[in-house]
Amino acid sequence: MQEPRVDFYFQPRRDDRSARHDDADGAPGLVTLPTALLERHGARALNPENAVAIPGQPADQPPVRSTVYRARTLLVPDSLQRDMQFIDIVNAALGRVGMTLEPTPSPDYRELQRRNPDLAAALQELPRVAVLKPARNDDEPAHPRVVDAWVALQTLREAAREQKQKQPAWRRRRHAVLDVATVATISLEHLLISSSISGTGAHGTGGGLTPGASDTGPAPTDSYTFFSGDTRLPVAVCLDAPERRDGVPEHGRRPVVAVLDTGIREHPWLDVTRAATGGGYQTEPDGFVMIDAAMQGIIRAEGEAAETEGDRPRQVIKHAWDTPVTADPLLGELDTDTGHCTFISGIVRQVAPDARVLAIRIMHGDGIVNEGDILCALAQLAARVALAEAGDMNEMVDVVSLSLGYFSEAGDAALTSGLKQAIDILLGLGVTVVAAAGNYSTSRKFYPAAFASQNKPDQVPVVSVGALNPDRSQAVFSDGGRWITAWACGAIMISTFPVDVRGSQTPEIRMRTHPDNAPPPGLGLPDERAALDPDDYRGGFAAWSGTSFSAPLAAAHIARELLRQELRLDGKGEDCARKRALAALKKLGWEG
């Protein structure tokens, strides 16, 4: 019998007849973000106490809960954005509150349409960013307008409800109207936040924990914070990189873990080096980490299209690299999530050295992700997988690791969100999606991890992962609840950190070394004695905590298990991909 793993395990199956805990009865989780961070990303916090509401809202609708959203955008299915008659009707309704909706250009799926028309059609139903602007009426004097996505969304919902009451069903079917079901496919563009713990910087103590969490005692993250106030700390590692075979011919190809995160930086374990010219970095042809320049170009193009249409400020993801290291160069303090993807990639390297990491940048250095960017990346991943199935299987993706999330204002209504649609497409292609449970010490559902509550038997699942301490107890900062399906180490993890990162903090003590202890010449070593420099990572390794690191540890175990199966990884077709994924998951203890 195989020995149980102590750093990762699946939550044992629960008896459905047992008492259920209400997943909404916990702490509220992320209530807001600092004003400077909201302004940087053009965002607002939704406060249920003063949120605009529809008069006479049906009693069966769940109460509004706190969330953070982008003020000038909505997520609208691509097919609706291309229907100008529908857009005209939307704008007629939004005119009541002085706003108008501007579509953005559609992505090009012509190659996918030729290879897999059904998938191309499904991707065109995914929501994409549309931009809200102040409405102008040439027949009236100009008036100041307040653009707010929540007000716009509520206005559309009320207009749809009015339309339902005024027109019979047969007339609504024959004419373009604001149908209630159609408006339900339109949503806020949420800000997702990294699931690493940040003791300093933009997120505040506890990486975004509810303000006041420590008013009556220690905060859940206090014991994971170092003397510098940060939860990252440089450490020394005396190990060689885990041995990696030149190839895996018996399996046909290497398994691939896609990490949607901050992008990658230089580290020798990851085969990423600084580019000789032009700035940025470069990867090796069969190196551990790879990027997809075409995918990054599409993410950039969609962000720039929204910016051009008036979504400002919108911080556009322009390339695959984790730069800059700080959003405030006058202070020089590292961003809260600088090095996040490099750290995650190192975890995968330690567990599954024969795999590869596909590093896709969607997260900013302050840990913020625009929901439109992750939707774009997931859609492009689905297209990549489908094209690999029809061509080069070396372009295949087996596991997606997501160390980020948000709290929905609508409870389980989030299950109809575009994010779930995109993830379901990947699951249907045989790709396992692993998501961090969040660090808010709450049972409130944190998405996309909470989509695991909708897993179906014998289908490729979403794996939601909570964090364990080094002694394998469940970390006090980790979220918990019935929607969490696995646990993995995530506290004081040791992994790779960019070797070219050095912040502005300095050692508390620094002096010249004793004259009899000068370092050997020619090695470039400093001729001094010093206390620890808390943000000098030139040694290439760090300690860090959060469910951000539990999720990729679970993803790495799945990738390693794929290499232990008898099924080859170059077998084509969705059925082959599902069989591979399910065989690996069940071997690891998933009960499906």
N, C-alpha and C positions, 0 to 999 in steps of 0.2 A: 504494500500500500504506500502511495506517495505521501511523504511527510507534508503536513499542512504548512503553507507559507505564513510567516509571521509578520511580513511587512505589507501584505495585501490579502484581503479575503472578501468574498461576496456575503452580503447580509443573508442569513438563513431565511428560507421561505416562512412567511407568517401564516398562521391559521386565520382564515377570513372570519371565523366565528369569534375570534378574540375581540376584546374591547378596542375600539379605535380611538386614537387621540385626534382632536381637531387640529389640522395642520395650520390653521389660521389663528390659533390661540397663543402663539408665541410673541416675542418682542417684534416690533415693527421692522427691524432690520435697518436698511438704509432709508433715512427720512429725507435728508438733503445732502448737499455738498457745499463746501465753502464758496462764498460769493465769487471770488476770483476765478475758481475753476468753472463755475456755471457761466460766467461771462466769457471765458476763453473759448468755450464750446457752444455758445449761443443757446444755453439751456435754461430750463426752469424746473423748480421742484413743485410737484402737485401736492398741495396740502388739503386733505379731505374736509377740514373745517371751513375753508373758504373757497373751495373749488366751484366753478360755475356748474350748475346742474340743470337738467331738463325739468321744467315744471310738470308735476304729476307723474314723475318717473314710476314705471310699474313696480309693484311691491316685490315681484319675483326677481328683480335685478339685484345683483350683489352690491353692497355698499362700496363706494370708491375708497381705495387705499392709496397710501403715499407711493410716489414713483418720481423719477427724474426723466425729463423728455426735452427734445430739441424744439425750440419755440417756433421756428419758421418752416418746418417741414411736416409732411404727413407721409406715411407709407401707403401707396396706392398700387394695386395690381397693374402690371405692365399692360395687360390687355385693355384695362379701363383707361389708362393714360393715352392709349392710341385711339380711343373712341372720342372724337372731338364733340360729338353731340352730347355724350355723357358729361364731358368737361364743361360744356356750356351750361348744362342744367346744374351741375355742382356750383359753378360760379354765380348763377342766379340766386342760389340759396345762400352762398357765402356773402353776397352783396348786402344781406341784412346786417352783417356785423363788420362791414367795411373791409372784407378780404377777398382775394381771388387766388385760384390755384393754378400754378404753371407746371405742365408736364416737363419731364426731362427726356432726352433721347434714349431710345431703346437699345439694348446690347445686340450685337450681331451674332445670331445663332444659325447662320446659313450652313456652315459645315456640319453642325449637329443635326440640323433639319434633314440633311441628306442621309446621315448615318442612323439617326434615331429620332424620327419625327414625333413620336409620342412623348419622349423626354423633352424635346424642344418646346412642345406645346405646354407641358407642365411647368417648365421654367418661365414661360411667358405669363403664367398665372401668378407668379410670385410677386409680392409687393416690392416696389422700388420707391426711391425718394421722389416726391413732388414738392415743389416749393410754394409757400404761401407768401403773398405780397399784399400791400395795401391796395385796395380797389380805388380806381379813379373813374369818376363820372363827369364827362365833359359838359353835361347839362347843369351841373351843380358846382358851387364854389368848393375848392379843395378844403378838406377837413383833416386834422390829424387822425391817424388810425393806429390802433394797437394790434399788432400781429401776434396771435397766440394760438398754437396748434390745438390746445385743449378746447378753447372756445370754438374754433372752427369745427372740430370733431363733434362736439355737442350740438352745434347748429345743424350739421348734416344729419345727425340722428333724429333731431326733432323734425326736420323737414321731411325725412323719410316716414316718420310716424304720421305726420299730417297727411302725406300723400296716400298712405295706406287707408286712412279713414275716409278720404274724399273720393277715391276711385275704386271701382270694382276690380276684382282680380283679372277678368278678361281684358279690361282696358290697359291695365299695367303691363300685361304680357305683350300688347301690340305697340306700345309706345315707350320710348326711353324715359324712365322716371327714376327718382331716387328710391329704389326698392330697399326695404329694410335689410334684406339678406345681402344685397350688394354693398350697402354702406357698412355692414358688419365686417367686410373685408378690408376696410380702410382703418388705419390705426395710427397711434402716435409713433414717432421715431424715438425709442428709448435710448438713454445713455446706459451702456453696460460698463461694469467696472471690474477691474482685475481682482482675482481672488487670492492675491498675496496679501500678507499683513504689512501695513505701513505704519510705523510708529511716528513718523515725521512727515512733513510736506503736505501735499494737497489734500490728502484724505483725512488727516487728523488722526489722533490716537485710536488705534484699533482698526485701521484700514477702512474707516467708514462706519464703524459701529454707531449705534444710536447715541446722539449727544446725551451726556449725563450718565452714561453706562457705569462710570466709576464713582458717582456721587456718594454711594453708600458703601463703598468698599473697593477692592482691587478690580480693575477692568479685566475682562477675559484674556486680554493680550499682554498684560503687564509682564508675565513671566517669560514671554517670548521676545521682549525688547531688551536690547543691549545698552551699555552705559552711554552710548552716543545718542540715544533716543530713537535709533533706527532699528529695524528688525533684520537688516542685512549686516553681515560682519565679515571682513576678510579673514580667511583661514589658510593654513598651509596644508598641502596634501603631498604625501610622499609616495604615491602610487603611479605606476605607468598607466597610460590609457588602456582600458579593457581591450584585450586582443580581438582583432576583427579579421575574419578570413577574407582572402582576396575575392572570393565569390561563393555563391551557394548553388552550384549547378544541380544538385539533387532536388532542389525546390524550384528551379526555373528562374527565379528572380528573388530579390530582397523584399521583405515586407516594408511598407512605407507608413509612417505616422505623420499625418499633416498637423502641424502646430500653428493655429491661427492666433497670433500674438503680437509682440512688439517688434518682431524682426530680429535678425541675427547680427552678431559682431564677431570680432576676431577671437579665435581660440584654437590651439593645436589639436585638442581632442576631437574637434568638430570639423577639421579640415577647412577652416575658414581663415583667410589671411587678408591683410590690407592690400588693396589694389595698388599697383605701382604708379598708375597715373589716374587722374580724374576723380580721386576721392572714392569713398565707398570701399567695398570688400569684394572678394572673389572666392568661389568654391571650386573644388576639384571635380573632374568628370564623374568619378565613382566615389566621391567623398561621402562622409557621414551625413552632412547637411547639404541640401540643394534648395534652390529657389525656382520660382516659375515667373520669369520676367513678363511673359504675356499676361498672366493673371494679374500681376501687380499693375500692369499698364491699364487693364480694364477697371480695376478698383480706383486708380487715379483718375481715369477719364470720367467715371460716374461722379466722383467727388467734385471734380472741376466743373462738370456740367451743372451740378446743383449750385455751386458757388457762382457761376456765370448767370444763372437765373435769379440770383438775389439772396441765396442762403448764406448770409454772412453774419458773424464769423463762422466759417466752416474750416476746421483744420484738415486739409486734404492729405491723405496718405500718398506720398509721391514715389516711394521706392521700397525695396525690401529690407533696408538696413535700419538697425536700431540707433537712429541719430535724430536730433542731437541728444547729448547726455543730460542736458538741463534746459528747462524752459525759461530760466532766469540767469543769463550768463553774468550779470553784474554781481550775483551772489555766488555762483559757481557750485551750488549744492546740487547733488544728483537728483534727477527726477525720481519719484517714488518707485517707478517700475523699470528704470534703466537696467538692462541685463536680464530681464524676465525671461525672454525666449531662449537666450543663451543658457540660462540656468536650467530651464525645462529640457532643452536638448541634451544637456549633460546627464540628466536623470535617465533619459532614454538610452544614452550611450552606455551607462553603467549596467543597465538591465538587459538590453538587447543590442549588443554591439554590432551584430550582423544585419541589423535593420538600417533604414535610412529615415531621416527627418526631412520633410518638406516644410520649410519655414515660410509662412505667408504673413505679411505684416498687415494687421488691421488695427492694432492697439497703439496708442500714443504713449510717450514716456511717462505721462502722468497717470497711466492705467485706465484711460477712458477709451471706449469703443463706440462709434456711432452704429446704431442698429442697421442702417442702410449699408454700411461697409461689410458687416458680417454676412448680411443676406447676399450681397454681391459675391463675396468670397465663397460661400456655400454653394451658390448656383454655379459658379465657375468650377468648383471642385466636382460637382455632379457631372458637368459637361466633360471634364477631364477624364473621369472614370469611364463614362460611356464611350468616349473616343478611344480610350485604352482598350476597352473590351472589343472594339472593332478594328484595332490596329496593334500598337506596340504596348504590350502588357507591362513593360518597364515604367510606363507612365501611370500605372495603377496606384490607387490609394486604398489602404486597408483599414486604417483607424484614424479618426479625427479627435484631437485633444483640444478641449476648450476650457481655459482657466479664467473664466469671466462669467458675468451674469447680471440680471436685474430683477427687481421685484415689480410685478404687474399691478396696475391700478384696478384690475378687473378680476382678480382671483383666478378661478379655473377658466374664465373666458379667454385667458391667454392661450389655452389649448387650441384655439382657432387661429392663432397668430401666424404671420408669414414665416416667422422663425421656425415654428413647428412644421409648417409645410416643407420648408427647405430641408430640415433634418429628416423628415419622413422620406423624402426623395432619396437621400443618401442611404438610409436604412434599407430601402427597397432595392438599392443597387448592391447590397451586401457589405456596406461600410459601417463599422461599429463607431458610434459617437460616444465619447467619454467626456463628461463635464464635471467641473468642480462644484461642490455643494454650497460654497460660500462660507464666510468667516464671521457671521453675525450672531452666533449663539441663539438662533431662533428656529422654530419649526415652520415659519412662513415660507411658502414655496419660492425658490430662487431659480429663475429660468436662465438657460435651457436645462439645467440639471433636473428640475422637477418634471420635465416631460417624461422622465423614467416611470412616473406613476401611470402612464398610459401604454407601457410596453405590452405587447401581445405575445402569447405563448408561441414558442418555436419560430419567432421572427427575430431578426437581428435587432438588439435593443439599444436604447440609450442607457449608458452606465453612469449613474450619479455617484460621486465619490466624496465621502467625508474624510476627515483627517485623524490620524493616530499620532500619539506622542511616541518618543523613542522607546518607552516601556510598553507600548502597544495599547495603552488606555486611549479612549477617545478624547481628542483634544478639546479643551473647554471652549475654544473659539469656534469650533466647527458647528455648522448648522446640523440639525438632526430632525428626523421625522420619517414617516412611512415611505416617503418618496425617495429616500436614499437607499441605493441598492448595493453599495460596496464601500469598503473602508481601506485606506492605505496610509502609510507613513507620510506625514506632511509637516511635522514640527521639527525645527532645527535640522533641516535637511542640509547635506553638503553636496555641492555640485559646481559645475563650471561657471565662471563669470568672465566677462570680457577682459582680456589682458591689457587693453588700452584705455581703461577707465580709471580716472583719478579725480576725485572731487576736491572741493576747496577746504575741507576740514584738515587740521594739522594735528600732530601728536601733542599731548599736553606737556611732554618733556622732550627736549632735544638738546644734545651737547656733543662736543667732539669726543671721539673714541680715545681710549687710553693709548698713549704713544707706542706701547708695546703690542698693541692689538690691531694695528692697521690691516685692512683687508688686502689680499693679494692684488697686485697691479694687473690691469688689463681686463678685469671682469666687470667693470662699471659699477662696482658696489659702493654704496655711500660710506663715507668716512665719518660716521657718527654713531652715537647711542641715542635711542629714542624710545618713547612709549609707543603703543600701537596707534597707527594712523587709521582712523575708523572708516575712511572711504578711499583708500589707496588699494585698488584691486589688481595691481600689476602681477601679483602672484597667481592670478587666474582662477581662484576658488573662493567660495563664500558659503556662509550658513544663512538660511532663510526659512521662513515658516508660512504656511497657508495651505488651504485646499487647492490653491494654484499648483501645488507640487504633488498632491495626492493623485490628481487626475492623470498627469502624464506618467506617474509611476504605474498606475493601473493600465494605461494604454501601452506602456512598454512591456508589461507582463503578457498582454494579449499578443503583441507583435512577436515576442519570443516564443510563445506557445504555437503560433502559426508555423514556426520553423521546426517544431517538434512533431507536427502532424504528418501523416503519410500522404495527405492530399498535397499535390503540387500547387504552387502559387501562380503558375502561368496558364492554368485552365481557364478558358474564356466562358463568359456568360454569367448572368446574374445568379443562376442556380448554383454554379460552382463557387461564386464568391460567398453566397449565403452559407453553403455547406462548410466552407473553410472557417468562416467566422463562428458559426454555431459550434463546430467541433472544438475549436480553441476555447471558447467561453465555457462550454460544459466541462472540459478538462480542468479548467481553473475553478470550478465549483458553482458556476451559474446554474440555477435550477429552472430558468425559463418559464 
